[in-house]
């Protein structure tokens, strides 16, 4: 019961952060989809998206917005974990995503 409540709170938080960054998220999601289509294995991480966004000068309005880029509701499925390449992330595990289906 506590786990389900925690997931519910997480999902609500991601929804709020996502609504406040619609333009940012739209760009990030289009890039993620484009990258997935270009790659033979179709795998994309949030690091891939973040590095692209920063390279073109687009900054996240809130650090939590990164968690709203990928989701099963948007047709993505997590397939593996890798270590983040972003130094500030201290090599924490991040998911690799692929388009479902």
N, C-alpha and C positions, 0 to 999 in steps of 0.2 A: 504494500500500500504506500509506503514512504517513497519507494523507487518510482512508482507511477506518478505520485504528486510532484516529485522532483522533475520528472520528464515534462509534465504539464507546465510547470513554472519556466523551465528552459524554453519550451516551445513558445510560450507567451512572450518571453523576453526577446527571442529572435524575431518574432512577428513585429513587435514594437520598434526594434532597431531597424528592421527591414523597411518599415513604412516611412521612417524618417530619412532613409537614404535611397529612395526609389531610383533616382538617376544613376547613382553610384552602382547600385546592385544590378540595374539593367545592363550597364556597360560590362561589369564583371561577369555576369552570367552569359552574355553574348560571347565574350572572349573565351570563357571556359568551354562553351559549346563548340566554338570554332576550333580551338586547340584540340579538343577530343576528336573532332572529325579529321583533323590533319594528321593525327598520330595513328600509326598502324595498330597499336594496342588500345587506343582510345582512352588511356589513363591520364587523369589530370589531378593535381593537388592544389590546395589553397595557396601553397608557395608559388606555384606557376602563375596563378592569377594575381597574387599580391605583387610579385616582382614585375609583372607587366604593367599593372596599374601605377606603381611607383615610377617605372621607367618613362611613362608618358605624363607624369606629373599629377596624377590623380591620387589624392590622399583620402583615406577612410575618415569619416566624420566621428566614428566611434570604433574602438577596437573590436567590439562585439559584432560589428557588421560582417566580419569575415565568416562567422559561423552561419550566416544566412545565405551565403552564395550557393551552396549545394544542399539538396535535401531529396529524400525519396518522393516527396510530394511534387517535386519539379522534374521527376524522371531520372534521377541519379541514384546509383547504388554504390555503397562503399565496398571495396574489394580487398583492401590491404592497408597496412600501416607502414609508414616510412618515417625517418627522422627529418624534422624540419631543417632546411638549409639556411633559414633566416637567423642570423646570430642572436637577436633579441629573444628568440624562442627557445634558446638553450637546448637545441637538439630534441625537443619534445616530440612525441609521436603525433603524426598527422595522418589523415586518411588519404588514400588514393581513391578516386571516384571514376566511375564509368557510366555512360548512359545505359539505362535499363532497357532490356529487350533485345 
